[in-house]
């Protein structure tokens, strides 16, 4: 049995879509992305005076956290059947 006959018989038992996959007719687009952003602001102030009088205290704090993640997977992203 020649190599051509063997390959021909092999592919006759496989579906057309599977043949395209083996022959390189498929493409895959796989993308993964994550983001992390943190912003922390803090402010503190103190003041004092003399014998038993005057005190000022001020505090300020802010925290912002932003996270995101996504995944995209496409088989044949550029394949448009006719």
Secondary structure, 3 states (H helix, E strand, C coil): CCHHHHHHHHHHCCCHHHHHHHHCCCCEEEEEEEEEEEEEEEEEEEEECCCCCCEEEEEEEEEEEEEEEEEEEEECCCCCCC
